[in-house]
Amino acid sequence: CHRAGSDTYGLQENELVSCDPISGQCPCRSNVIGKMCDTCLDGYWNIDSGNGCERCECNIEGSEGRSCDIGTGQCECKPGVSGRRCDQCQVNHYGFSWEGCKACNCDPDGSLIQQCDDFSGQCLCKDNIEGRMCDRCMENKYNITAGCIDCPPCYDLVQDKANEQRAKLEELRNLIEHIGDNPQAINDTDFRKKMADV
């Protein structure tokens, strides 16, 4: 009989555990199974504790099932998930969910650190760099490996025109958004003119 998994109540410290003389079944502790009391029930671990097996308590969202390693209690985690119970994202991962955790993939040139926000996945960008993964220069900047430096001055003219178009698009978006509330707010001529301007 497996001593740690067998009920030793009333036995001396070095006394052998006896099995049933007919069936050969050893007397098992709680949540321990097997003829020799050497295995935990599914979903239990720590047979060597001498107190029976304990629940794995695997996180149902982050683990592949309720079973764990009988010796360490380590649950089988979904991709990107860690912890004995599979209850947290691995380092440099985010978005703990039923699918596991996703890799941050922060751009090493554009990010201050490789760990992103636990919920949104947004990486911490260096100055003049943007994007969820900090993988592109802000407008009118270039060369991410050099820290996104200013474009030549002539690009300011392009940016001015781009900003004008953005303002017109925003004005049109507001107009379309409110046209259902107040159809008389504009007449068809105004609308066609604004569309032509944009």
RAGIVEN-V899254 format. One record per pair of residues at least 12 apart in sequence whose C-alpha atoms are under 10 Angstrom apart, sorted by the first residue. I is the first residue (numbers start at 0). GAP is how many residues later the second one is. D is the distance in whole Angstrom. If there is no record, write none. Layout:
I:GAP:D + I:GAP:D
This chain:
0:15:8 + 0:16:6 + 0:17:7 + 0:18:7 + 0:23:9 + 0:24:8 + 0:25:6 + 0:26:8 + 0:27:9 + 0:33:10 + 0:34:8 + 0:35:5 + 0:36:6 + 0:37:8 + 1:14:10 + 1:15:8 + 1:24:8 + 1:25:10 + 1:26:9 + 1:32:10 + 1:33:9 + 1:34:6 + 1:35:6 + 1:36:5 + 1:37:9 + 1:45:10 + 1:46:9 + 2:12:10 + 2:13:8 + 2:14:7 + 2:15:10 + 2:23:10 + 2:24:10 + 2:25:9 + 2:26:10 + 2:33:9 + 2:34:8 + 2:35:8 + 2:44:10 + 2:45:9 + 2:47:8 + 3:24:9 + 3:25:8 + 3:28:10 + 3:33:8 + 3:34:8 + 3:42:10 + 3:43:6 + 3:44:5 + 3:45:7 + 3:46:5 + 3:47:8 + 3:48:8 + 3:49:10 + 4:21:9 + 4:22:9 + 4:23:6 + 4:24:6 + 4:25:8 + 4:26:9 + 4:27:6 + 4:28:8 + 4:29:9 + 4:31:8 + 4:32:5 + 4:33:6 + 4:34:8 + 4:35:8 + 4:41:9 + 4:42:6 + 4:43:7 + 4:44:8 + 4:45:6 + 4:46:8 + 4:47:6 + 4:48:8 + 5:12:9 + 5:13:10 + 5:20:7 + 5:21:5 + 5:22:4 + 5:23:5 + 5:24:9 + 5:26:8 + 5:27:9 + 5:30:8 + 5:31:6 + 5:32:8 + 5:41:10 + 5:44:8 + 5:45:9 + 5:46:8 + 6:19:8 + 6:20:5 + 6:21:5 + 6:22:5 + 6:23:9 + 6:25:10 + 6:30:9 + 6:43:9 + 6:44:9 + 6:45:9 + 7:19:8 + 7:20:9 + 7:21:9 + 7:42:9 + 8:18:10 + 8:20:10 + 18:16:9 + 18:17:8 + 19:15:10 + 22:12:9 + 23:12:8 + 24:12:8 + 25:12:10 + 27:12:10 + 27:24:8 + 28:18:9 + 28:21:8 + 28:22:7 + 28:23:5 + 28:24:8 + 29:17:10 + 29:21:8 + 29:22:5 + 29:23:7 + 29:24:9 + 30:12:9 + 30:13:7 + 30:14:9 + 30:16:9 + 30:20:10 + 30:21:6 + 30:22:5 + 30:23:8 + 30:24:9 + 31:12:9 + 31:13:9 + 31:14:10 + 31:15:7 + 31:19:10 + 31:20:6 + 31:21:6 + 31:22:9 + 32:19:10 + 32:20:10 + 36:15:10 + 38:13:10 + 38:14:9 + 38:31:8 + 39:12:8 + 39:13:6 + 39:14:8 + 39:15:9 + 39:29:10 + 39:30:7 + 39:31:10 + 40:12:8 + 40:13:9 + 40:14:9 + 40:26:9 + 40:29:9 + 41:13:9 + 41:14:9 + 41:24:8 + 41:25:6 + 41:26:8 + 41:28:9 + 42:12:6 + 42:13:5 + 42:14:8 + 42:15:8 + 42:22:9 + 42:23:5 + 42:24:4 + 42:25:6 + 42:26:9 + 42:27:9 + 42:30:9 + 42:32:9 + 43:12:5 + 43:13:8 + 43:14:10 + 43:22:9 + 43:23:7 + 43:24:7 + 43:25:9 + 43:26:7 + 43:27:10 + 43:29:8 + 44:12:10 + 44:22:9 + 44:23:7 + 44:24:7 + 44:25:4 + 44:26:6 + 44:27:8 + 44:28:6 + 44:29:9 + 45:22:10 + 45:23:9 + 45:24:6 + 45:25:6 + 45:26:7 + 45:27:7 + 46:23:7 + 46:24:7 + 46:25:10 + 47:22:9 + 47:23:8 + 48:22:10 + 52:17:9 + 53:16:10 + 53:19:9 + 54:12:9 + 54:13:9 + 54:18:9 + 55:12:6 + 55:13:9 + 55:14:9 + 55:16:10 + 55:17:6 + 55:18:8 + 55:19:7 + 55:28:9 + 55:29:7 + 56:16:9 + 56:17:10 + 56:18:8 + 56:27:9 + 56:28:6 + 56:29:9 + 57:15:9 + 57:16:8 + 57:17:6 + 57:18:8 + 57:19:9 + 57:25:10 + 57:26:8 + 57:27:4 + 57:28:6 + 57:29:8 + 58:16:8 + 58:17:10 + 58:18:9 + 58:24:10 + 58:25:9 + 58:26:6 + 58:27:6 + 58:28:6 + 58:29:9 + 59:17:10 + 59:25:9 + 59:26:8 + 59:27:9 + 59:38:8 + 60:16:9 + 60:17:9 + 60:20:10 + 60:25:8 + 60:26:8 + 60:27:10 + 60:35:8 + 60:36:6 + 60:37:5 + 60:38:8 + 60:39:8 + 61:13:9 + 61:14:9 + 61:15:6 + 61:16:6 + 61:17:9 + 61:18:9 + 61:19:6 + 61:20:8 + 61:21:10 + 61:23:8 + 61:24:5 + 61:25:6 + 61:26:7 + 61:27:9 + 61:34:7 + 61:35:7 + 61:36:6 + 61:37:8 + 61:38:6 + 61:39:8 + 62:12:7 + 62:13:6 + 62:14:4 + 62:15:5 + 62:16:9 + 62:18:8 + 62:19:9 + 62:20:10 + 62:21:10 + 62:22:7 + 62:23:5 + 62:24:8 + 62:35:9 + 62:36:10 + 62:37:8 + 63:12:6 + 63:13:6 + 63:14:6 + 63:15:9 + 63:22:9 + 63:34:10 + 63:35:10 + 63:36:10 + 64:12:8 + 64:13:9 + 65:19:9 + 67:16:9 + 67:17:9 + 68:15:10 + 71:12:8 + 72:12:8 + 73:12:8 + 74:12:10 + 76:12:10 + 76:23:8 + 77:18:10 + 77:19:9 + 77:20:8 + 77:21:7 + 77:22:5 + 77:23:8 + 78:14:10 + 78:20:8 + 78:21:5 + 78:22:6 + 78:23:8 + 78:24:9 + 79:12:9 + 79:13:6 + 79:14:8 + 79:15:9 + 79:16:9 + 79:19:9 + 79:20:6 + 79:21:5 + 79:22:6 + 79:23:7 + 80:12:8 + 80:13:9 + 80:14:10 + 80:15:8 + 80:16:9 + 80:18:10 + 80:19:6 + 80:20:6 + 80:21:9 + 81:18:10 + 81:19:9 + 85:14:9 + 86:13:10 + 87:12:9 + 87:13:8 + 87:30:10 + 88:12:6 + 88:13:8 + 88:14:9 + 88:29:8 + 89:12:9 + 89:13:9 + 89:25:10 + 90:12:9 + 90:13:9 + 90:23:9 + 90:24:7 + 90:25:9 + 90:27:10 + 91:12:5 + 91:13:8 + 91:14:8 + 91:21:9 + 91:22:6 + 91:23:4 + 91:24:6 + 91:25:9 + 91:26:9 + 91:29:9 + 91:31:10 + 92:12:8 + 92:13:10 + 92:21:9 + 92:22:7 + 92:23:7 + 92:24:9 + 92:25:7 + 92:26:10 + 92:28:8 + 93:21:8 + 93:22:7 + 93:23:7 + 93:24:5 + 93:25:6 + 93:26:7 + 93:27:6 + 93:28:9 + 94:21:10 + 94:22:9 + 94:23:6 + 94:24:5 + 94:25:7 + 94:26:7 + 95:22:8 + 95:23:8 + 100:17:9 + 101:16:10 + 101:19:8 + 102:12:9 + 102:13:9 + 102:18:8 + 103:12:6 + 103:13:8 + 103:14:9 + 103:16:10 + 103:17:6 + 103:18:8 + 103:19:7 + 103:28:9 + 103:29:7 + 104:16:9 + 104:17:10 + 104:18:8 + 104:27:9 + 104:28:6 + 104:29:9 + 104:30:10 + 105:15:9 + 105:16:8 + 105:17:6 + 105:18:8 + 105:19:9 + 105:25:10 + 105:26:8 + 105:27:5 + 105:28:6 + 105:29:8 + 106:16:8 + 106:17:10 + 106:18:9 + 106:24:10 + 106:25:9 + 106:26:6 + 106:27:6 + 106:28:5 + 106:29:9 + 106:37:10 + 107:17:10 + 107:25:9 + 107:26:8 + 107:27:9 + 107:37:9 + 108:16:9 + 108:17:9 + 108:20:10 + 108:25:8 + 108:26:8 + 108:27:10 + 108:35:7 + 108:36:6 + 108:37:8 + 108:38:8 + 108:39:10 + 109:13:9 + 109:14:8 + 109:15:6 + 109:16:6 + 109:17:8 + 109:18:9 + 109:19:6 + 109:20:8 + 109:21:9 + 109:23:8 + 109:24:5 + 109:25:6 + 109:26:7 + 109:27:8 + 109:34:7 + 109:35:8 + 109:36:10 + 109:37:7 + 109:38:9 + 110:12:6 + 110:13:6 + 110:14:4 + 110:15:6 + 110:16:9 + 110:18:8 + 110:19:9 + 110:21:10 + 110:22:8 + 110:23:6 + 110:24:8 + 111:12:6 + 111:13:6 + 111:14:6 + 111:15:9 + 111:22:9 + 112:12:8 + 112:13:9 + 113:19:9 + 115:16:9 + 115:17:8 + 116:15:10 + 119:12:9 + 120:12:8 + 121:12:8 + 122:12:9 + 125:18:10 + 125:21:8 + 125:22:9 + 126:20:8 + 126:21:8 + 126:22:10 + 127:12:9 + 127:13:7 + 127:14:9 + 127:16:9 + 127:19:7 + 127:20:6 + 127:21:8 + 127:22:9 + 128:12:9 + 128:13:9 + 128:15:8 + 128:18:8 + 128:19:7 + 128:20:10 + 135:12:8 + 136:12:8 + 136:13:10 + 137:12:10 + 138:12:9 + 138:16:10 + 138:17:10 + 138:20:8 + 139:12:8 + 139:13:9 + 139:14:10 + 139:15:7 + 139:16:7 + 139:18:9 + 139:19:7 + 140:14:9 + 163:34:10 + 164:32:9 + 164:33:7 + 165:32:9 + 166:31:10 + 167:26:8 + 167:27:9 + 167:29:8 + 167:30:6 + 168:25:10 + 168:26:9 + 168:28:10 + 168:29:7 + 170:23:9 + 170:27:10 + 171:19:9 + 171:22:7 + 171:23:8 + 171:25:10 + 171:26:8 + 174:16:9 + 174:19:10 + 175:15:9
